[in-house]
């Protein structure tokens, strides 16, 4: 395992940091402050990300990208999230589903959808998965009858008709292309009944509902999607019918690391700002960093960043090789990082004292953003259950720390 950064990684990190510091930071607080979530959105940030080469970075050159690797992508997301979580999430969601289409799609789908998206400086992907009555059921997934998503795609001549509702969908109201996950077998187990479809946002019967009003991550929009008899031709079925959940597990190995990197940016910002504050703020006749209790808090906040980053990079590094990828690494990075980041945000609020709750200082925004990750990309209690399932299903005679997974099936990494 090699954690020495290449020249290319350093270049991309610098590019992302420049974008974060010169483009995102100056407007993040103002956008976050809008009471209307739709007004918090900024096409200017998306277009600037495109100009900096970041919108398409992980994709092949033929689709406007640079084929950046998983570790580099995680570094980019950390840098951007340190300036604002929302725009980092916009890119992370776009990346992982564009990458999924690139890896799983047919030549027609790649040329038709990826090329069209690449040519649009505002082009974004989204994936509609979560439903009002199916969130955690999809992530475990629940195996009983009636569990999991209920959006249904009925086979008709030449394609499918999709009917159903999704909510909490990142980029939903901004994407030009959406991957829709829907049942194609009402009675079968969820893991064998879900199919993915490529749906242009201008498809007849595709309708956006309300934009959700979140407490944090406000620059990223989440919204409802209604599929009202939406026709999808056979050529826009992504992968084999009924295999979508297995495909997600196989192809989105780094998805959890992307999410963790976005959270990590928030934790790093908590530490950086608070360290500067504690060096400058004088109480008891000395800068408060001189007080033993304050130094102890800062040490914990530093470790929260360093431990999380190390684990994220390990998971992203292993994601390059699906043959030996440990399924636990598709679950644990966000689980570990989110709780450490929330701990750092809480400690930052305490060390800033009364200044921490004042909006002009930005610490309360970091706490709001940190709280997102206790549920986003799977609630932590459900991720723990998935970890427990991996332990239950493992070889009882194997030494778990020495085992090399044999391509274990993973589902629900979205």
N, C-alpha and C positions, 0 to 999 in steps of 0.2 A: 504494500500500500504506500503510495507516494503522495505526500501532501505539500511538496514544494511547488509553488506556483510557477507556471510557465510564463514566458514573456507575453503570450497571447492572453492568458488569464489576467495578467496585470494590466494589459491594455484595455480589456473589456471592463475591468473593475474601475479604472480611471475614467473611462467613457461614461459608465453608469453614475459614478460619483459626480462628474461634471454636470450631467443632466439633472441629477437630484438637487445639487446645490444651486445651480444657476437658473433652472426652469421651475422645479417643483417647490422648493422651500419658499420662494417669495410669494407664492399664491396659496399654499396649502391651508393656512389658518383661515384665510378669507373664504375659500371655497367650503371648508368644513363648517363654517358658521352659518351658512344658508339654512333656513328652517325648512325650505322645500328641497327634498332630496334630489329632484331633477335639476335644480339650479346648482347643486354641488358638483355636478358633472362638468368636465372641461374637454371639449374636442381639441382645444389648443394643446393640452398636454399629450393627447394621443398623437396628434400630428408632429409635435416636437419629438416624441419618442421614435416616431418613424424617421424623422430627419437625422436623429442620432444613431440610426441603425438598430434600435432596440426592439421595435415592434415585431420584427420578423427574425430576430437573431438566431433562435434555435433551428429554424427551418433551412432546407437546402438553398443553395445559391440561386437555383432556378426559380425559387419562389421568394426572392428578395431577402434571403437570410444569409447566415454565415456558418450554419451547422455547428453552433457552439455546443459544447458538451454539457452534461448535467451539472457538474460542479461549477462550471462557469456561470451557468444560468442561475444557480443558487446564490452565487456571489453578486450577480447583477441585481437580483431581487432584494437581497439584504441592503444594498446601497440605496436603492430607490425607496424601500419601505422606511428607512431611517429618516427620510425627508417627508414621506407621507405613505401611510399604509394603503390607502385606496387605490392609487395609480399602480402600485406594485401588484395588487390583487387583479386589477384589470388585465395587466400583461400576463400574469401567471395563468389566469383562466384561459386567455386567448392562446397562449403557448401550448398548454397541455392538450387541448382538443384539436388544435391545428396539427400538432405532432401526431396525435392519434389518427387523424385522417390521412396524414402523409404516410404512416406506416401500414395502416390497414386498408386504405382506399384503393380502388382500381385506378388504372391509368386515366380513365375517363373522369373519375371523381377528382383526382389530383389536378388534372388540367382544367376542369370546369370550375371547381370550387376553390382550390388553393390558389390557382393563378388569378382568378377574379378577385379574391380577397387580397392577394399580394399587391395588385395594381391599385387598390383603394387605400390612400394614406390614412383613412379612418376605418379600415377593415378590421373587424374583430370577430372572433368565434365565441360562442357560448354553448353550453350543454344543459338541456333540461332533464333533470333527474328527480329532484325532490318534489313531493306532492303534499297537500295539506294533511292527508292521513297516512303518509308514507315517507318518513324520514329515516329514523333508525332501522325500521324494517328493511330498508334497502341496503343498509350498511353492514348488517350482520351476515347475511340477510335472513329474514324470517322465513321459515320453511313450511309453515302451516298453510292451509287453504285460506284464501282471502287476504293474505299478508302481502306487503310490498306494494309497489306502484299499481295503479288501476288504469292509467292511460292505456288505451287499447288500439292496436293497429289491425284492422280487418283486411284480409287478403281479398283483392278485387282484380278484375281483369287489368293487366298491365302494371299493377303496383299494389299499394295499400291505402286505406283511408284511416286517418288517425283522429281520435276523439279523446279529449281529456284535458286536465288542467295541471299545471306545474306552478310552484311558487318558490320564492327565495332564490331565484336563478340569477347568478352573477352575469352581468353584461347583457341580460335578456333584451332590454329595451334599446340597446345600442349596437348589438351584433348584426352583421349582414348575413351570417350563416349560423345555424343552430343545429347541434346534434340532438335529436330527440330520442330518448330511451322509452320504449313502449312495449307492453306485453303483446306477443303475437299468439300466445296460448293462455287462455283464461284459467285453465284448470291445472296446468303443470306447475312444478316447483319453480320458484323465481329464477334460480340459477340457470334454468334451461328454457325460460319462457320470454326473455327480454331480447329485443332486437333494436339496433341503432339505425337511425335514419338521418340523412343529410337534408335539412330543410332550409331553403332560402327564406330570409325574413319577409320577403314580399310575396310569399306563397299565399294563394287564396285560402281563407279560413284561418290563417295564423294571426292571432290577435294578442296584443300586450294589454294586461290589466293594470292594476295599481303598481306604482313604484314604492317599495317598502321604505319606511322611515326608520333607519337604524340609529343606534346610539353612537356608533363609531364606524370607521372605515367608510366615511360618508362620500368621499369622492368616487368610490365604486358604487354603481347602481345595481340593485337587485330588484327583480320585478316578477309579476305573475305572467304566465303564458297560457293562453287558451288555444287548444287545437280543436277547431270546429269543422269536422269533415275534411281535413287537409289531405289532399292527394299527394302521395310520394311515389314516383315511378320506380319500377324494379331496379333501374340502374343507380338509384340513390339509396339503396339499402347498403349499409356499411357493414361489411363482413357477412358471415353466414347467419341466417335467421336463428334466433334463440341462443346465440353465443355471445351477446354483447357484454354481459357481466364478466365472463371469462376473459374477453378481449381487453376490458378495462384493466383488470388485474395484471394481465400480461404486458400491456403496452404503457400503462401509466405508473410504472415502477417508481419514478421520481416525483410523482404528484404530491405525496406526503412531504417530501423534502422541499418542494416548492412552497407549500403552505408554511412549513416550519421556517423557511428563510424569510418569508414576509413577516412572521411573528418576531423573528430574531432581530430584524431591523428596528422594530419598536423597542425591544429590550436594550439594544445597543444605544439607541437614542436616549432612553431613560438613564443609562449609566453615564454617557458622555455629558449630558446636560447637568446631571446631578453632581458629577465630579467637579465640574467647573464651579457650580454654585457653592459647593462645600469648601472650595479653596478661597472663595471670595467673601462668603457670608461670615460675619464676625458676631459671635455671641460668647459671653463669658470671657471677654477680653482677647479671644484668639479666633482665627478661622475655625469654623466648626469641624473641619476635617481633623483638627488636632484632638478632638474629643474621642475617647476610646470607642464608645458606642457607635459613633458615626463612622469611624474607620471600619468597624466590623460590618456594618450595613453595606458599605461600599465594596468591601471584599466579597461579600455574598453576591452583590450585583455584578461584579466583574466575573466571578465564577459562573454565574448564570449565562452570561454571554459566551464565555470561552467553552464551557462544556457543551452547550447547545450547538455552537458552530462546529465543533469537532465531530459531534454525532451526525449532524446534517451532512457534512462533507463525506464522512464515511459511507452514509446511506446513498448519497448521490454517486459516489465513486463506484460502489457495488452495482448500482442500477445499470451501469454500462454493459454488464454481462448477465443476461437473463438466466443462463444455464446454472449459475451458482448464486443467484440472488436470494438472500434470506427473506422470506415473507414478513418477518418481524420488522424489517426495515421499511416496509410499506405502511406501517402502522405507528411505529414508535417515535419518529422524529418530531412530528407535530405534538404528540402527547407530551413528550419530555419538554420541548421548547415552550409550548404555550403556558404551562404551569410555572416554569421558571421566569418567563417574561411577565406574567401577571404578578408574581412575587416581586420582581424588580419595580414594576409600576407602583405597587403598594408602598414599597420602601421609599421610592422617589417622592411620593406624595407626603410621606411622613417627614423626610429630611427637608423638604421645601417648606414645611409648616403651612402657615396661612397663605403664603404665596402660591402653594401648590394647587389650591382650589380656585384661584383666580384665572380666568380664561386667558388673560393677556400673556401669561407665562407658558402656556402650552402643555403643562404637566397633566392637567386633567384630561386633555385630548389623548395623551399617551395612555392614560388609564382606561379611557373608553375604548381606544383601539385594541389595547391588550385584552380586554374582556371578550372581544369578538372570538378569540381563538380558543376559548374554553368550549365552544360548540362548533365553530366553523370547520368544514371538511371532516365532519363527524364529531359528535360530542365525546368528551374524553371518557365518560363512563362506558360508552359503546366501544370505543377503541380498546379500553381495558378488557372488555368482553371478547373482542376479537383476538387480543393477545392470549387470553385464557383458552380460547378455542384452539389456537395454534399449539399450545402446550398440551391440551387434552388429546389432540390428534397426532402428536409426534410419536416417534418410535420409542416405546418404553425402555428399550435396551440400549438406546444411543446415549452417548455423552453429549448433552445438548450443546455445550460450548464448542465442541469439536466437529459437530455435524455439518455437512455441506448439503443444503436442501436440494432435492432432486426435482426442480421445476414445480414445486407445489403450486396448486391452483390458488389464486387470490381473486377476491371479488370485492366490489364496492369501495374502491380506493378514491372515488370522487370526493 
